[in-house]
Amino acid sequence: MGIIAWIILGLVAGVVARMLVPGRDRQGLIITFILGVAGALLGGFIATEVFHVKGIQGFFNLSTWVCAILGAAVLLIGYNMITSRRSGSRVGRR
């Protein structure tokens, strides 16, 4: 799959992951898209290397989309945890 296809997949996966992850959205669309692209790459890597899934080649393959969305959701949850700690520590200092 080409880099343009991974970017498109990541953009869509980021938006879908943002809808699936509960809580308040503190980030904008740019951060969501960046996390989506990174999550698509992370999900594809994990599925290929750890779970030995060989079907992460096609753009229209269901396993490709599931892995990309799960990877984006994991990164989005991590981002929300990190930013909520930072904002919580600032409130306590005032």
PDB file of N, CA, C and O in Angstrom:
ATOM      1  N   MET A   1       0.861  -1.170   0.000  1.00  0.00           N
ATOM      2  CA  MET A   1       0.000   0.000   0.000  1.00  0.00           C
ATOM      3  C   MET A   1       0.902   1.225   0.000  1.00  0.00           C
ATOM      4  O   MET A   1       1.889   1.277   0.733  1.00  0.00           O
ATOM      5  N   GLY A   2       0.562   2.205  -0.819  1.00  0.00           N
ATOM      6  CA  GLY A   2       1.369   3.401  -0.947  1.00  0.00           C
ATOM      7  C   GLY A   2       1.188   4.362   0.217  1.00  0.00           C
ATOM      8  O   GLY A   2       0.266   4.219   1.020  1.00  0.00           O
ATOM      9  N   ILE A   3       2.072   5.333   0.295  1.00  0.00           N
ATOM     10  CA  ILE A   3       2.054   6.289   1.401  1.00  0.00           C
ATOM     11  C   ILE A   3       0.784   7.143   1.383  1.00  0.00           C
ATOM     12  O   ILE A   3       0.264   7.496   2.442  1.00  0.00           O
ATOM     13  N   ILE A   4       0.285   7.475   0.206  1.00  0.00           N
ATOM     14  CA  ILE A   4      -0.949   8.270   0.118  1.00  0.00           C
ATOM     15  C   ILE A   4      -2.126   7.469   0.672  1.00  0.00           C
ATOM     16  O   ILE A   4      -2.982   8.016   1.367  1.00  0.00           O
ATOM     17  N   ALA A   5      -2.166   6.192   0.370  1.00  0.00           N
ATOM     18  CA  ALA A   5      -3.242   5.341   0.902  1.00  0.00           C
ATOM     19  C   ALA A   5      -3.154   5.243   2.419  1.00  0.00           C
ATOM     20  O   ALA A   5      -4.186   5.256   3.089  1.00  0.00           O
ATOM     21  N   TRP A   6      -1.932   5.142   2.987  1.00  0.00           N
ATOM     22  CA  TRP A   6      -1.773   5.095   4.448  1.00  0.00           C
ATOM     23  C   TRP A   6      -2.211   6.407   5.085  1.00  0.00           C
ATOM     24  O   TRP A   6      -2.796   6.405   6.168  1.00  0.00           O
ATOM     25  N   ILE A   7      -1.938   7.515   4.431  1.00  0.00           N
ATOM     26  CA  ILE A   7      -2.354   8.817   4.964  1.00  0.00           C
ATOM     27  C   ILE A   7      -3.872   8.927   4.961  1.00  0.00           C
ATOM     28  O   ILE A   7      -4.464   9.357   5.951  1.00  0.00           O
ATOM     29  N   ILE A   8      -4.505   8.544   3.862  1.00  0.00           N
ATOM     30  CA  ILE A   8      -5.969   8.581   3.797  1.00  0.00           C
ATOM     31  C   ILE A   8      -6.568   7.640   4.826  1.00  0.00           C
ATOM     32  O   ILE A   8      -7.518   8.001   5.521  1.00  0.00           O
ATOM     33  N   LEU A   9      -6.024   6.446   4.931  1.00  0.00           N
ATOM     34  CA  LEU A   9      -6.486   5.479   5.924  1.00  0.00           C
ATOM     35  C   LEU A   9      -6.320   6.036   7.334  1.00  0.00           C
ATOM     36  O   LEU A   9      -7.211   5.886   8.171  1.00  0.00           O
ATOM     37  N   GLY A  10      -5.190   6.676   7.599  1.00  0.00           N
ATOM     38  CA  GLY A  10      -4.940   7.257   8.910  1.00  0.00           C
ATOM     39  C   GLY A  10      -5.878   8.401   9.244  1.00  0.00           C
ATOM     40  O   GLY A  10      -6.310   8.533  10.389  1.00  0.00           O
ATOM     41  N   LEU A  11      -6.198   9.230   8.263  1.00  0.00           N
ATOM     42  CA  LEU A  11      -7.132  10.337   8.496  1.00  0.00           C
ATOM     43  C   LEU A  11      -8.508   9.811   8.886  1.00  0.00           C
ATOM     44  O   LEU A  11      -9.120  10.289   9.841  1.00  0.00           O
ATOM     45  N   VAL A  12      -8.979   8.833   8.146  1.00  0.00           N
ATOM     46  CA  VAL A  12     -10.294   8.253   8.439  1.00  0.00           C
ATOM     47  C   VAL A  12     -10.252   7.493   9.766  1.00  0.00           C
ATOM     48  O   VAL A  12     -11.189   7.582  10.560  1.00  0.00           O
ATOM     49  N   ALA A  13      -9.176   6.749  10.012  1.00  0.00           N
ATOM     50  CA  ALA A  13      -9.055   5.992  11.266  1.00  0.00           C
ATOM     51  C   ALA A  13      -9.009   6.932  12.460  1.00  0.00           C
ATOM     52  O   ALA A  13      -9.566   6.616  13.511  1.00  0.00           O
ATOM     53  N   GLY A  14      -8.357   8.078  12.321  1.00  0.00           N
ATOM     54  CA  GLY A  14      -8.304   9.049  13.407  1.00  0.00           C
ATOM     55  C   GLY A  14      -9.666   9.609  13.753  1.00  0.00           C
ATOM     56  O   GLY A  14     -10.000   9.769  14.927  1.00  0.00           O
ATOM     57  N   VAL A  15     -10.453   9.909  12.731  1.00  0.00           N
ATOM     58  CA  VAL A  15     -11.800  10.440  12.965  1.00  0.00           C
ATOM     59  C   VAL A  15     -12.689   9.369  13.599  1.00  0.00           C
ATOM     60  O   VAL A  15     -13.440   9.661  14.530  1.00  0.00           O
ATOM     61  N   VAL A  16     -12.608   8.141  13.106  1.00  0.00           N
ATOM     62  CA  VAL A  16     -13.419   7.062  13.669  1.00  0.00           C
ATOM     63  C   VAL A  16     -12.990   6.780  15.114  1.00  0.00           C
ATOM     64  O   VAL A  16     -13.838   6.584  15.985  1.00  0.00           O
ATOM     65  N   ALA A  17     -11.693   6.759  15.368  1.00  0.00           N
ATOM     66  CA  ALA A  17     -11.207   6.527  16.731  1.00  0.00           C
ATOM     67  C   ALA A  17     -11.652   7.644  17.666  1.00  0.00           C
ATOM     68  O   ALA A  17     -11.982   7.392  18.824  1.00  0.00           O
ATOM     69  N   ARG A  18     -11.661   8.855  17.176  1.00  0.00           N
ATOM     70  CA  ARG A  18     -12.118   9.987  17.991  1.00  0.00           C
ATOM     71  C   ARG A  18     -13.585   9.830  18.373  1.00  0.00           C
ATOM     72  O   ARG A  18     -13.981  10.201  19.478  1.00  0.00           O
ATOM     73  N   MET A  19     -14.389   9.285  17.472  1.00  0.00           N
ATOM     74  CA  MET A  19     -15.799   9.045  17.777  1.00  0.00           C
ATOM     75  C   MET A  19     -15.974   7.890  18.759  1.00  0.00           C
ATOM     76  O   MET A  19     -16.928   7.882  19.538  1.00  0.00           O
ATOM     77  N   LEU A  20     -15.062   6.911  18.732  1.00  0.00           N
ATOM     78  CA  LEU A  20     -15.185   5.736  19.587  1.00  0.00           C
ATOM     79  C   LEU A  20     -14.647   5.949  21.001  1.00  0.00           C
ATOM     80  O   LEU A  20     -15.143   5.340  21.949  1.00  0.00           O
ATOM     81  N   VAL A  21     -13.642   6.803  21.150  1.00  0.00           N
ATOM     82  CA  VAL A  21     -13.019   7.017  22.456  1.00  0.00           C
ATOM     83  C   VAL A  21     -13.899   7.959  23.270  1.00  0.00           C
ATOM     84  O   VAL A  21     -14.196   9.072  22.834  1.00  0.00           O
ATOM     85  N   PRO A  22     -14.316   7.506  24.465  1.00  0.00           N
ATOM     86  CA  PRO A  22     -15.180   8.372  25.279  1.00  0.00           C
ATOM     87  C   PRO A  22     -14.397   9.510  25.920  1.00  0.00           C
ATOM     88  O   PRO A  22     -13.170   9.469  26.007  1.00  0.00           O
ATOM     89  N   GLY A  23     -15.122  10.512  26.359  1.00  0.00           N
ATOM     90  CA  GLY A  23     -14.499  11.640  27.048  1.00  0.00           C
ATOM     91  C   GLY A  23     -14.538  12.895  26.207  1.00  0.00           C
ATOM     92  O   GLY A  23     -14.957  12.900  25.050  1.00  0.00           O
ATOM     93  N   ARG A  24     -14.083  13.955  26.839  1.00  0.00           N
ATOM     94  CA  ARG A  24     -14.059  15.253  26.180  1.00  0.00           C
ATOM     95  C   ARG A  24     -12.905  15.338  25.191  1.00  0.00           C
ATOM     96  O   ARG A  24     -11.794  14.898  25.489  1.00  0.00           O
ATOM     97  N   ASP A  25     -13.163  15.895  24.031  1.00  0.00           N
ATOM     98  CA  ASP A  25     -12.121  16.045  23.013  1.00  0.00           C
ATOM     99  C   ASP A  25     -11.413  17.370  23.223  1.00  0.00           C
ATOM    100  O   ASP A  25     -12.000  18.435  23.038  1.00  0.00           O
ATOM    101  N   ARG A  26     -10.148  17.298  23.611  1.00  0.00           N
ATOM    102  CA  ARG A  26      -9.371  18.512  23.840  1.00  0.00           C
ATOM    103  C   ARG A  26      -8.511  18.876  22.635  1.00  0.00           C
ATOM    104  O   ARG A  26      -8.047  20.011  22.527  1.00  0.00           O
ATOM    105  N   GLN A  27      -8.301  17.951  21.753  1.00  0.00           N
ATOM    106  CA  GLN A  27      -7.439  18.195  20.610  1.00  0.00           C
ATOM    107  C   GLN A  27      -8.266  18.608  19.399  1.00  0.00           C
ATOM    108  O   GLN A  27      -9.468  18.356  19.325  1.00  0.00           O
ATOM    109  N   GLY A  28      -7.599  19.238  18.469  1.00  0.00           N
ATOM    110  CA  GLY A  28      -8.259  19.650  17.238  1.00  0.00           C
ATOM    111  C   GLY A  28      -8.147  18.583  16.167  1.00  0.00           C
ATOM    112  O   GLY A  28      -7.674  17.474  16.415  1.00  0.00           O
ATOM    113  N   LEU A  29      -8.587  18.937  14.984  1.00  0.00           N
ATOM    114  CA  LEU A  29      -8.553  17.978  13.877  1.00  0.00           C
ATOM    115  C   LEU A  29      -7.134  17.640  13.430  1.00  0.00           C
ATOM    116  O   LEU A  29      -6.864  16.507  13.032  1.00  0.00           O
ATOM    117  N   ILE A  30      -6.235  18.605  13.493  1.00  0.00           N
ATOM    118  CA  ILE A  30      -4.857  18.342  13.055  1.00  0.00           C
ATOM    119  C   ILE A  30      -4.220  17.260  13.934  1.00  0.00           C
ATOM    120  O   ILE A  30      -3.606  16.326  13.419  1.00  0.00           O
ATOM    121  N   ILE A  31      -4.366  17.387  15.262  1.00  0.00           N
ATOM    122  CA  ILE A  31      -3.819  16.376  16.170  1.00  0.00           C
ATOM    123  C   ILE A  31      -4.509  15.036  15.939  1.00  0.00           C
ATOM    124  O   ILE A  31      -3.866  13.987  15.963  1.00  0.00           O
ATOM    125  N   THR A  32      -5.828  15.075  15.715  1.00  0.00           N
ATOM    126  CA  THR A  32      -6.565  13.841  15.438  1.00  0.00           C
ATOM    127  C   THR A  32      -6.037  13.171  14.177  1.00  0.00           C
ATOM    128  O   THR A  32      -5.859  11.953  14.159  1.00  0.00           O
ATOM    129  N   PHE A  33      -5.784  13.938  13.128  1.00  0.00           N
ATOM    130  CA  PHE A  33      -5.266  13.375  11.890  1.00  0.00           C
ATOM    131  C   PHE A  33      -3.853  12.822  12.079  1.00  0.00           C
ATOM    132  O   PHE A  33      -3.530  11.754  11.559  1.00  0.00           O
ATOM    133  N   ILE A  34      -3.018  13.540  12.814  1.00  0.00           N
ATOM    134  CA  ILE A  34      -1.652  13.064  13.051  1.00  0.00           C
ATOM    135  C   ILE A  34      -1.675  11.766  13.853  1.00  0.00           C
ATOM    136  O   ILE A  34      -0.961  10.817  13.530  1.00  0.00           O
ATOM    137  N   LEU A  35      -2.505  11.730  14.906  1.00  0.00           N
ATOM    138  CA  LEU A  35      -2.624  10.512  15.694  1.00  0.00           C
ATOM    139  C   LEU A  35      -3.232   9.375  14.873  1.00  0.00           C
ATOM    140  O   LEU A  35      -2.891   8.209  15.073  1.00  0.00           O
ATOM    141  N   GLY A  36      -4.128   9.713  13.955  1.00  0.00           N
ATOM    142  CA  GLY A  36      -4.720   8.698  13.094  1.00  0.00           C
ATOM    143  C   GLY A  36      -3.710   8.068  12.156  1.00  0.00           C
ATOM    144  O   GLY A  36      -3.680   6.848  11.995  1.00  0.00           O
ATOM    145  N   VAL A  37      -2.882   8.899  11.535  1.00  0.00           N
ATOM    146  CA  VAL A  37      -1.859   8.371  10.628  1.00  0.00           C
ATOM    147  C   VAL A  37      -0.842   7.542  11.411  1.00  0.00           C
ATOM    148  O   VAL A  37      -0.462   6.451  10.986  1.00  0.00           O
ATOM    149  N   ALA A  38      -0.404   8.067  12.559  1.00  0.00           N
ATOM    150  CA  ALA A  38       0.542   7.312  13.387  1.00  0.00           C
ATOM    151  C   ALA A  38      -0.101   6.017  13.898  1.00  0.00           C
ATOM    152  O   ALA A  38       0.560   4.981  13.972  1.00  0.00           O
ATOM    153  N   GLY A  39      -1.376   6.079  14.246  1.00  0.00           N
ATOM    154  CA  GLY A  39      -2.078   4.883  14.712  1.00  0.00           C
ATOM    155  C   GLY A  39      -2.255   3.851  13.623  1.00  0.00           C
ATOM    156  O   GLY A  39      -2.185   2.649  13.881  1.00  0.00           O
ATOM    157  N   ALA A  40      -2.481   4.312  12.411  1.00  0.00           N
ATOM    158  CA  ALA A  40      -2.584   3.376  11.289  1.00  0.00           C
ATOM    159  C   ALA A  40      -1.261   2.653  11.072  1.00  0.00           C
ATOM    160  O   ALA A  40      -1.234   1.445  10.840  1.00  0.00           O
ATOM    161  N   LEU A  41      -0.176   3.393  11.149  1.00  0.00           N
ATOM    162  CA  LEU A  41       1.137   2.769  11.006  1.00  0.00           C
ATOM    163  C   LEU A  41       1.428   1.833  12.179  1.00  0.00           C
ATOM    164  O   LEU A  41       1.938   0.731  11.981  1.00  0.00           O
ATOM    165  N   LEU A  42       1.103   2.270  13.401  1.00  0.00           N
ATOM    166  CA  LEU A  42       1.316   1.435  14.583  1.00  0.00           C
ATOM    167  C   LEU A  42       0.472   0.166  14.525  1.00  0.00           C
ATOM    168  O   LEU A  42       0.974  -0.927  14.786  1.00  0.00           O
ATOM    169  N   GLY A  43      -0.806   0.305  14.183  1.00  0.00           N
ATOM    170  CA  GLY A  43      -1.683  -0.857  14.080  1.00  0.00           C
ATOM    171  C   GLY A  43      -1.228  -1.837  13.025  1.00  0.00           C
ATOM    172  O   GLY A  43      -1.263  -3.049  13.239  1.00  0.00           O
ATOM    173  N   GLY A  44      -0.804  -1.323  11.893  1.00  0.00           N
ATOM    174  CA  GLY A  44      -0.288  -2.190  10.833  1.00  0.00           C
ATOM    175  C   GLY A  44       0.982  -2.907  11.238  1.00  0.00           C
ATOM    176  O   GLY A  44       1.159  -4.087  10.936  1.00  0.00           O
ATOM    177  N   PHE A  45       1.872  -2.195  11.925  1.00  0.00           N
ATOM    178  CA  PHE A  45       3.114  -2.803  12.386  1.00  0.00           C
ATOM    179  C   PHE A  45       2.846  -3.897  13.415  1.00  0.00           C
ATOM    180  O   PHE A  45       3.397  -4.994  13.324  1.00  0.00           O
ATOM    181  N   ILE A  46       1.998  -3.592  14.393  1.00  0.00           N
ATOM    182  CA  ILE A  46       1.700  -4.571  15.442  1.00  0.00           C
ATOM    183  C   ILE A  46       1.025  -5.806  14.854  1.00  0.00           C
ATOM    184  O   ILE A  46       1.371  -6.933  15.209  1.00  0.00           O
ATOM    185  N   ALA A  47       0.071  -5.600  13.963  1.00  0.00           N
ATOM    186  CA  ALA A  47      -0.628  -6.739  13.367  1.00  0.00           C
ATOM    187  C   ALA A  47       0.315  -7.605  12.541  1.00  0.00           C
ATOM    188  O   ALA A  47       0.206  -8.832  12.543  1.00  0.00           O
ATOM    189  N   THR A  48       1.231  -6.968  11.843  1.00  0.00           N
ATOM    190  CA  THR A  48       2.155  -7.719  10.998  1.00  0.00           C
ATOM    191  C   THR A  48       3.216  -8.442  11.821  1.00  0.00           C
ATOM    192  O   THR A  48       3.485  -9.621  11.589  1.00  0.00           O
ATOM    193  N   GLU A  49       3.817  -7.744  12.778  1.00  0.00           N
ATOM    194  CA  GLU A  49       4.946  -8.306  13.516  1.00  0.00           C
ATOM    195  C   GLU A  49       4.535  -9.179  14.696  1.00  0.00           C
ATOM    196  O   GLU A  49       5.077 -10.270  14.874  1.00  0.00           O
ATOM    197  N   VAL A  50       3.603  -8.724  15.486  1.00  0.00           N
ATOM    198  CA  VAL A  50       3.269  -9.437  16.720  1.00  0.00           C
ATOM    199  C   VAL A  50       2.274 -10.562  16.469  1.00  0.00           C
ATOM    200  O   VAL A  50       2.465 -11.688  16.928  1.00  0.00           O
ATOM    201  N   PHE A  51       1.209 -10.244  15.735  1.00  0.00           N
ATOM    202  CA  PHE A  51       0.154 -11.228  15.521  1.00  0.00           C
ATOM    203  C   PHE A  51       0.319 -12.010  14.229  1.00  0.00           C
ATOM    204  O   PHE A  51      -0.500 -12.878  13.926  1.00  0.00           O
ATOM    205  N   HIS A  52       1.348 -11.724  13.472  1.00  0.00           N
ATOM    206  CA  HIS A  52       1.662 -12.410  12.217  1.00  0.00           C
ATOM    207  C   HIS A  52       0.493 -12.390  11.231  1.00  0.00           C
ATOM    208  O   HIS A  52       0.219 -13.381  10.554  1.00  0.00           O
ATOM    209  N   VAL A  53      -0.182 -11.262  11.163  1.00  0.00           N
ATOM    210  CA  VAL A  53      -1.253 -11.081  10.189  1.00  0.00           C
ATOM    211  C   VAL A  53      -0.601 -10.677   8.877  1.00  0.00           C
ATOM    212  O   VAL A  53       0.151  -9.703   8.827  1.00  0.00           O
ATOM    213  N   LYS A  54      -0.880 -11.403   7.840  1.00  0.00           N
ATOM    214  CA  LYS A  54      -0.258 -11.129   6.548  1.00  0.00           C
ATOM    215  C   LYS A  54      -1.162 -10.331   5.619  1.00  0.00           C
ATOM    216  O   LYS A  54      -0.757 -10.012   4.502  1.00  0.00           O
ATOM    217  N   GLY A  55      -2.373  -9.999   6.050  1.00  0.00           N
ATOM    218  CA  GLY A  55      -3.322  -9.318   5.183  1.00  0.00           C
ATOM    219  C   GLY A  55      -3.329  -7.814   5.286  1.00  0.00           C
ATOM    220  O   GLY A  55      -4.304  -7.185   4.875  1.00  0.00           O
ATOM    221  N   ILE A  56      -2.276  -7.204   5.820  1.00  0.00           N
ATOM    222  CA  ILE A  56      -2.240  -5.753   5.996  1.00  0.00           C
ATOM    223  C   ILE A  56      -1.634  -5.116   4.738  1.00  0.00           C
ATOM    224  O   ILE A  56      -0.789  -4.226   4.836  1.00  0.00           O
ATOM    225  N   GLN A  57      -2.049  -5.555   3.609  1.00  0.00           N
ATOM    226  CA  GLN A  57      -1.518  -5.019   2.363  1.00  0.00           C
ATOM    227  C   GLN A  57      -2.550  -4.218   1.582  1.00  0.00           C
ATOM    228  O   GLN A  57      -2.185  -3.258   0.904  1.00  0.00           O
ATOM    229  N   GLY A  58      -3.805  -4.577   1.657  1.00  0.00           N
ATOM    230  CA  GLY A  58      -4.812  -3.958   0.812  1.00  0.00           C
ATOM    231  C   GLY A  58      -5.564  -2.844   1.510  1.00  0.00           C
ATOM    232  O   GLY A  58      -5.854  -2.917   2.704  1.00  0.00           O
ATOM    233  N   PHE A  59      -5.871  -1.817   0.747  1.00  0.00           N
ATOM    234  CA  PHE A  59      -6.589  -0.666   1.283  1.00  0.00           C
ATOM    235  C   PHE A  59      -8.017  -1.036   1.670  1.00  0.00           C
ATOM    236  O   PHE A  59      -8.546  -0.504   2.646  1.00  0.00           O
ATOM    237  N   PHE A  60      -8.635  -1.920   0.936  1.00  0.00           N
ATOM    238  CA  PHE A  60     -10.022  -2.296   1.197  1.00  0.00           C
ATOM    239  C   PHE A  60     -10.155  -3.561   2.046  1.00  0.00           C
ATOM    240  O   PHE A  60     -11.246  -4.121   2.155  1.00  0.00           O
ATOM    241  N   ASN A  61      -9.072  -4.007   2.639  1.00  0.00           N
ATOM    242  CA  ASN A  61      -9.077  -5.179   3.481  1.00  0.00           C
ATOM    243  C   ASN A  61      -9.594  -4.793   4.870  1.00  0.00           C
ATOM    244  O   ASN A  61      -9.132  -3.808   5.444  1.00  0.00           O
ATOM    245  N   LEU A  62     -10.534  -5.547   5.408  1.00  0.00           N
ATOM    246  CA  LEU A  62     -11.140  -5.234   6.698  1.00  0.00           C
ATOM    247  C   LEU A  62     -10.112  -5.245   7.830  1.00  0.00           C
ATOM    248  O   LEU A  62     -10.158  -4.391   8.715  1.00  0.00           O
ATOM    249  N   SER A  63      -9.197  -6.193   7.809  1.00  0.00           N
ATOM    250  CA  SER A  63      -8.195  -6.252   8.878  1.00  0.00           C
ATOM    251  C   SER A  63      -7.299  -5.018   8.881  1.00  0.00           C
ATOM    252  O   SER A  63      -6.849  -4.589   9.943  1.00  0.00           O
ATOM    253  N   THR A  64      -7.039  -4.451   7.728  1.00  0.00           N
ATOM    254  CA  THR A  64      -6.256  -3.223   7.649  1.00  0.00           C
ATOM    255  C   THR A  64      -6.968  -2.089   8.367  1.00  0.00           C
ATOM    256  O   THR A  64      -6.346  -1.353   9.133  1.00  0.00           O
ATOM    257  N   TRP A  65      -8.264  -1.941   8.127  1.00  0.00           N
ATOM    258  CA  TRP A  65      -9.046  -0.869   8.743  1.00  0.00           C
ATOM    259  C   TRP A  65      -9.188  -1.071  10.241  1.00  0.00           C
ATOM    260  O   TRP A  65      -9.073  -0.116  11.009  1.00  0.00           O
ATOM    261  N   VAL A  66      -9.436  -2.305  10.665  1.00  0.00           N
ATOM    262  CA  VAL A  66      -9.589  -2.580  12.103  1.00  0.00           C
ATOM    263  C   VAL A  66      -8.286  -2.283  12.832  1.00  0.00           C
ATOM    264  O   VAL A  66      -8.301  -1.652  13.889  1.00  0.00           O
ATOM    265  N   CYS A  67      -7.169  -2.723  12.289  1.00  0.00           N
ATOM    266  CA  CYS A  67      -5.873  -2.469  12.926  1.00  0.00           C
ATOM    267  C   CYS A  67      -5.550  -0.983  12.960  1.00  0.00           C
ATOM    268  O   CYS A  67      -5.010  -0.494  13.952  1.00  0.00           O
ATOM    269  N   ALA A  68      -5.868  -0.261  11.904  1.00  0.00           N
ATOM    270  CA  ALA A  68      -5.612   1.177  11.866  1.00  0.00           C
ATOM    271  C   ALA A  68      -6.469   1.917  12.892  1.00  0.00           C
ATOM    272  O   ALA A  68      -5.974   2.806  13.585  1.00  0.00           O
ATOM    273  N   ILE A  69      -7.735   1.562  12.994  1.00  0.00           N
ATOM    274  CA  ILE A  69      -8.628   2.228  13.949  1.00  0.00           C
ATOM    275  C   ILE A  69      -8.222   1.904  15.379  1.00  0.00           C
ATOM    276  O   ILE A  69      -8.220   2.788  16.235  1.00  0.00           O
ATOM    277  N   LEU A  70      -7.877   0.646  15.650  1.00  0.00           N
ATOM    278  CA  LEU A  70      -7.433   0.281  16.998  1.00  0.00           C
ATOM    279  C   LEU A  70      -6.125   0.980  17.360  1.00  0.00           C
ATOM    280  O   LEU A  70      -5.961   1.444  18.489  1.00  0.00           O
ATOM    281  N   GLY A  71      -5.209   1.057  16.421  1.00  0.00           N
ATOM    282  CA  GLY A  71      -3.955   1.771  16.677  1.00  0.00           C
ATOM    283  C   GLY A  71      -4.185   3.243  16.941  1.00  0.00           C
ATOM    284  O   GLY A  71      -3.562   3.816  17.835  1.00  0.00           O
ATOM    285  N   ALA A  72      -5.076   3.867  16.174  1.00  0.00           N
ATOM    286  CA  ALA A  72      -5.392   5.275  16.388  1.00  0.00           C
ATOM    287  C   ALA A  72      -6.092   5.479  17.724  1.00  0.00           C
ATOM    288  O   ALA A  72      -5.840   6.473  18.405  1.00  0.00           O
ATOM    289  N   ALA A  73      -6.966   4.556  18.108  1.00  0.00           N
ATOM    290  CA  ALA A  73      -7.667   4.667  19.394  1.00  0.00           C
ATOM    291  C   ALA A  73      -6.683   4.550  20.552  1.00  0.00           C
ATOM    292  O   ALA A  73      -6.800   5.281  21.536  1.00  0.00           O
ATOM    293  N   VAL A  74      -5.724   3.648  20.451  1.00  0.00           N
ATOM    294  CA  VAL A  74      -4.721   3.495  21.511  1.00  0.00           C
ATOM    295  C   VAL A  74      -3.908   4.780  21.653  1.00  0.00           C
ATOM    296  O   VAL A  74      -3.684   5.248  22.770  1.00  0.00           O
ATOM    297  N   LEU A  75      -3.470   5.348  20.545  1.00  0.00           N
ATOM    298  CA  LEU A  75      -2.703   6.592  20.609  1.00  0.00           C
ATOM    299  C   LEU A  75      -3.562   7.748  21.127  1.00  0.00           C
ATOM    300  O   LEU A  75      -3.070   8.596  21.872  1.00  0.00           O
ATOM    301  N   LEU A  76      -4.816   7.788  20.747  1.00  0.00           N
ATOM    302  CA  LEU A  76      -5.716   8.839  21.204  1.00  0.00           C
ATOM    303  C   LEU A  76      -5.959   8.743  22.708  1.00  0.00           C
ATOM    304  O   LEU A  76      -5.979   9.763  23.398  1.00  0.00           O
ATOM    305  N   ILE A  77      -6.142   7.532  23.218  1.00  0.00           N
ATOM    306  CA  ILE A  77      -6.310   7.344  24.662  1.00  0.00           C
ATOM    307  C   ILE A  77      -5.037   7.763  25.399  1.00  0.00           C
ATOM    308  O   ILE A  77      -5.105   8.427  26.434  1.00  0.00           O
ATOM    309  N   GLY A  78      -3.892   7.380  24.870  1.00  0.00           N
ATOM    310  CA  GLY A  78      -2.622   7.789  25.478  1.00  0.00           C
ATOM    311  C   GLY A  78      -2.445   9.294  25.469  1.00  0.00           C
ATOM    312  O   GLY A  78      -1.996   9.875  26.457  1.00  0.00           O
ATOM    313  N   TYR A  79      -2.793   9.925  24.366  1.00  0.00           N
ATOM    314  CA  TYR A  79      -2.699  11.393  24.262  1.00  0.00           C
ATOM    315  C   TYR A  79      -3.631  12.054  25.267  1.00  0.00           C
ATOM    316  O   TYR A  79      -3.250  13.022  25.925  1.00  0.00           O
ATOM    317  N   ASN A  80      -4.850  11.537  25.390  1.00  0.00           N
ATOM    318  CA  ASN A  80      -5.800  12.106  26.354  1.00  0.00           C
ATOM    319  C   ASN A  80      -5.308  11.929  27.789  1.00  0.00           C
ATOM    320  O   ASN A  80      -5.492  12.822  28.615  1.00  0.00           O
ATOM    321  N   MET A  81      -4.690  10.798  28.096  1.00  0.00           N
ATOM    322  CA  MET A  81      -4.164  10.578  29.446  1.00  0.00           C
ATOM    323  C   MET A  81      -3.025  11.543  29.762  1.00  0.00           C
ATOM    324  O   MET A  81      -2.952  12.084  30.865  1.00  0.00           O
ATOM    325  N   ILE A  82      -2.145  11.754  28.803  1.00  0.00           N
ATOM    326  CA  ILE A  82      -1.009  12.651  29.011  1.00  0.00           C
ATOM    327  C   ILE A  82      -1.485  14.098  29.161  1.00  0.00           C
ATOM    328  O   ILE A  82      -1.034  14.810  30.059  1.00  0.00           O
ATOM    329  N   THR A  83      -2.382  14.527  28.297  1.00  0.00           N
ATOM    330  CA  THR A  83      -2.834  15.922  28.374  1.00  0.00           C
ATOM    331  C   THR A  83      -3.725  16.160  29.573  1.00  0.00           C
ATOM    332  O   THR A  83      -3.759  17.279  30.084  1.00  0.00           O
ATOM    333  N   SER A  84      -4.450  15.155  30.048  1.00  0.00           N
ATOM    334  CA  SER A  84      -5.285  15.361  31.234  1.00  0.00           C
ATOM    335  C   SER A  84      -4.419  15.466  32.483  1.00  0.00           C
ATOM    336  O   SER A  84      -4.772  16.195  33.409  1.00  0.00           O
ATOM    337  N   ARG A  85      -3.305  14.763  32.533  1.00  0.00           N
ATOM    338  CA  ARG A  85      -2.380  14.894  33.665  1.00  0.00           C
ATOM    339  C   ARG A  85      -1.766  16.280  33.697  1.00  0.00           C
ATOM    340  O   ARG A  85      -1.639  16.884  34.762  1.00  0.00           O
ATOM    341  N   ARG A  86      -1.388  16.782  32.541  1.00  0.00           N
ATOM    342  CA  ARG A  86      -0.784  18.115  32.478  1.00  0.00           C
ATOM    343  C   ARG A  86      -1.771  19.183  32.912  1.00  0.00           C
ATOM    344  O   ARG A  86      -1.429  20.070  33.694  1.00  0.00           O
ATOM    345  N   SER A  87      -2.976  19.103  32.414  1.00  0.00           N
ATOM    346  CA  SER A  87      -3.973  20.122  32.777  1.00  0.00           C
ATOM    347  C   SER A  87      -4.370  19.994  34.241  1.00  0.00           C
ATOM    348  O   SER A  87      -4.673  21.004  34.877  1.00  0.00           O
ATOM    349  N   GLY A  88      -4.377  18.782  34.795  1.00  0.00           N
ATOM    350  CA  GLY A  88      -4.694  18.587  36.196  1.00  0.00           C
ATOM    351  C   GLY A  88      -3.616  19.141  37.112  1.00  0.00           C
ATOM    352  O   GLY A  88      -3.920  19.661  38.186  1.00  0.00           O
ATOM    353  N   SER A  89      -2.345  19.033  36.692  1.00  0.00           N
ATOM    354  CA  SER A  89      -1.264  19.546  37.529  1.00  0.00           C
ATOM    355  C   SER A  89      -1.221  21.072  37.500  1.00  0.00           C
ATOM    356  O   SER A  89      -0.789  21.689  38.474  1.00  0.00           O
ATOM    357  N   ARG A  90      -1.647  21.679  36.430  1.00  0.00           N
ATOM    358  CA  ARG A  90      -1.661  23.136  36.355  1.00  0.00           C
ATOM    359  C   ARG A  90      -2.737  23.719  37.254  1.00  0.00           C
ATOM    360  O   ARG A  90      -2.540  24.758  37.884  1.00  0.00           O
ATOM    361  N   VAL A  91      -3.864  23.048  37.306  1.00  0.00           N
ATOM    362  CA  VAL A  91      -4.965  23.549  38.132  1.00  0.00           C
ATOM    363  C   VAL A  91      -4.570  23.520  39.599  1.00  0.00           C
ATOM    364  O   VAL A  91      -4.932  24.425  40.350  1.00  0.00           O
ATOM    365  N   GLY A  92      -3.836  22.499  40.022  1.00  0.00           N
ATOM    366  CA  GLY A  92      -3.449  22.370  41.414  1.00  0.00           C
ATOM    367  C   GLY A  92      -2.450  23.420  41.879  1.00  0.00           C
ATOM    368  O   GLY A  92      -2.363  23.699  43.075  1.00  0.00           O
ATOM    369  N   ARG A  93      -1.702  24.000  40.962  1.00  0.00           N
ATOM    370  CA  ARG A  93      -0.667  24.973  41.313  1.00  0.00           C
ATOM    371  C   ARG A  93      -1.220  26.372  41.501  1.00  0.00           C
ATOM    372  O   ARG A  93      -0.537  27.220  42.075  1.00  0.00           O
ATOM    373  N   ARG A  94      -2.395  26.637  41.053  1.00  0.00           N
ATOM    374  CA  ARG A  94      -2.915  28.013  41.139  1.00  0.00           C
ATOM    375  C   ARG A  94      -3.387  28.336  42.485  1.00  0.00           C
ATOM    376  O   ARG A  94      -3.853  29.449  42.725  1.00  0.00           O
TER     377      ARG A  94
END
